[in-house]
Structure formats: structure tokens, C-alpha cells
Amino acid sequence: MTAAVIDPERAQELDDAGLIGLSLDEPEWFSVLFDRHGHRIHEYAARRLGAQAAEDIVAETFFAAFRRRHSYDRTRPLARPWLYGIATNLIARHRRTEERYYRVLQRTGEDPLAEPLDDAVLERVTAQQKEKLLAGALGRLSRGDRDVLLLIAWGDLTYEEVADALGLRVGTVRSRLHRARRKVRTALAEADPMTRKDGEQR
């Protein structure tokens, strides 16, 4: 049996669900899904665990997705929330690594990626000191709160997509996000000498 030849024009016309459907009989089509979303999954994993671990997370995510592709709900045209959900569950196995990574980032202030931490977490964070404080605050969040916060901030998912990715109700996503943002803001305010006194700048 010869391998399927992927037509780039046809691949561009298909949504993710269509690609997954084709891959059931012609597995080669699944590689297009990797081309579409692999970079974003890597970026998300790198921010949480560092670049070296991210390579493994991406490989494991797409391997798991390929194995589960028969059960994918093809009424959902965009597979990104599904892929982020798989990646987030894999990252959970590295919880201690992630928290240790944030402690290192808190000390050094060196972001694993070139761009600054996403300003969707809070108001725009520009100073290196602020970035260190943010890393420390993220490291102290519970896993559930951190997952929701970072899927929205770094995964750029909607509330509904996060709920789909993590198997939660939208109301739970909203409450976890609110709690996580409040804790991060509080941690930044308490650690920042400019805002430490009665919440007012000196």
C-alpha cells in the first residue's frame, strides 16, 4: 500500500476535524495537524517547563492525539483546545519540574522564550523584576488555577475552549481564572516595594 500524497491546497481548505477524519484511513494527513499547531503547543510547554522538556511534551502530545484520533468529536472544527488539553495533562506529570522551573525563573528573570510573558496574565509586565515576581506567583498557584490561567494567557483559548480542553464547566473556568488573577495580583503587590504600603505607590 502506497503512502497518501498530501495535496497542500486541499490541506489548506480542510479544517482540523476534516484532517483528522482523513487521517483515519490515511495517517499521513495527521502531519498537517502538527504543522498547524505544533509550534503553539511547544511555546506553551516551553513557558511552563522550559525548552528542553517542551520537545518531549510536544512529541507526547501529538503521539497521544494520533492514537486517540478515532474518538475525536469531528463536530468541533478546531482541534487546538483538544491538543492543549492533552498537553496540559502531560505537563501535570511534571508538576514539580514546573514549580522548580518557576523558582529558577524567579531568581534569574530569564524567560524561556524571546518575547516577554504574555500581558493577558495581568496588566503589561515589562520590567525584569516584575517578570521574576510573576514567575514566583505562578509557581505558588494550585495546578488547576495555573492551568486555566495559562491556557487563557499563553494558549490564547477562550473560556469555552479551556472548559473543553480540561473537561470543566465554563463557570468553573471563570471562577478559577478570577481566583488565579487575584492571587497573582496580590503576590505582585505584596512583593513590589512601590505598592507594598497600603496598596499605594510611594
N, C-alpha and C positions, 0 to 999 in steps of 0.2 A: 504494500500500500504506500503510495507516494504522499509526501507531506503536502499540506494545503499551501497554496501560494497566496499570500496576503495582498490584496489589492488596496493600496494606500487610499485611493479615492473612496472606495466602499467603506474602508475602516473609518474614514473621517465622517461619513454620513451616518454611521451607526452610533447609537447611544451605548452606554455601558451594558445595559441589560441585553441589547442585541448582540454585543460581542460575547457576553457570557453564554448566551444561547447558542451561538455558532460554535463556541469552544467545546460544547458538549460532544460534538461529533468530530470537530477539527480543533484539537487542543492548541494548535499554533496561534489561533486568534486571541488566546488569553494574553499573549505577549503584548498586544496593543494596550490592554488594560494597565500593564506595568509601565509602558511608555507614557501613558496619560497621567498616572497618579504616583508612580514610584518616587519621583523627586520630592513631592509634598510629604509623603509618608516618611521619607528619610529625614527631611528637615524637621518634622515634628519629633521623631525619635531622637535626633541629634540634640535637640534642645532639652530633652528630658534625661538622656543618658550619656550624651557625648557621641562624637562622630564614629568612634571605633565600634561601640555597641550598636549604633544605628544600622550599620551594614547588616548585622545579624538579624535585627528586628525586621528590616525590610524583606530580607530573604525568607524569614519565617512567616511573615505576614502573607506574602504572595503565594508561598507554598501551601499554607493553610487555606487561603482563599481558593486556590486551584482545586484542592481536594474537596472543598465544600461547595463548589460552584453549582452542583446539581440541585442544591437546596436554596439557591439564591432566589429571592422573590423578584421575578422579572417584571412585575408591575412598577418597580422602582427603577427609573431610567438612570439614575446616578448612583454608582457603587461606592462613591467616596466615603459616606458615613459607615458603610459596612466594613470597608478596609480600615478606617480609623478605629472602629470598634475592635477589630481583630488585633490591630497594633497595640491599642491601649491595654487589652487583656494580656498581651505578651509582655508589655512594659511592666505590668503589675508583678510579674515574677522577679523583676529586678528592682523591687521597691527600695531595698537597702542601698543598692548601687545608685539609684536615682537620688536618694536623700544625701548620700555621701558626695555625689557629684554637685549638688546644690551647695553643700558646705564648702567644697573647694572653690566653686564659683563665687561664693560669698567672700572668701578670703582674697581671691585673686582679681575678681571683677572681669575675667576674660570670658566673653561669650563664645560658645562653640561655633557660632556662625558669624558671618561677616556683618550682617545688619544688626541693629540694636534689638533688644527684647520688644516684642510687639506692644504697641501702645494701647491695644484693646484690653490688656490686663487692667490697666489703670489709666490715669492721665499720662501723657507722653513722658517717658523716662529717658533723660538724655545724659545725665552725669554718670560717670563710672561708679561713684559712691552709691547713687540711687540703685544702680544695677546690682551691686553687691547686696544691698538691703533687700531688694526684691527677691534675689535668689534665696536668701535666708528665710524670708517669709514663705516662699513657695515650698521650701523643704519642710516647714512645720505644719503645712496643711495636711488634713487627712487625705487618704488616697482618693476617696470618692469626690471630695470637693476639688482636689487638684485636677483630677481627670476632666471634670466638667469645665473648670476654668480654662484649662489649656487647650481643650478641644475647640472651645469658642475663640480663644485668643490666638492660638498658633495653628489650629486646624481650620479656622475660619468657617466653622459649621454654625448653622442656625440652631435655635433651641430644639426644634423638631428633629433635626438631623442628629444632634447629640443624644436625644432621647432614643432615637432609633439605634444609634451606634452602641449605646450602653444598656439598652433594654430597660429604660426608665420611663416614667411619666413626665410629660413636659413640666408639670407643676413641681416635680422633684428636681428637675434640672434648674428651674428658676430659683428655687429655694437654696440649692447647693451653690449656685453661682453668686447669689446675693450674700450668702454666708462667707464664701471664699473671698469675694471682693472686700467685704467689711474687714475680715481678718488681715488681709494684705495691707489695706489702707491703715489699719490700726498699727500694724507692725512697723510700717514705714514712718508713721507719725511719731511713734514712741522712740524709734532709733535715730530719728533725724533731729539734731540739736536745734535746728531752725524752727521746728514745730513742737518740740518736746514740752515746752512750758504752756500749759493750759490751752494747747492747740493753736497758739498764736505765734506768728513769726516774731523773732527778736529784732 
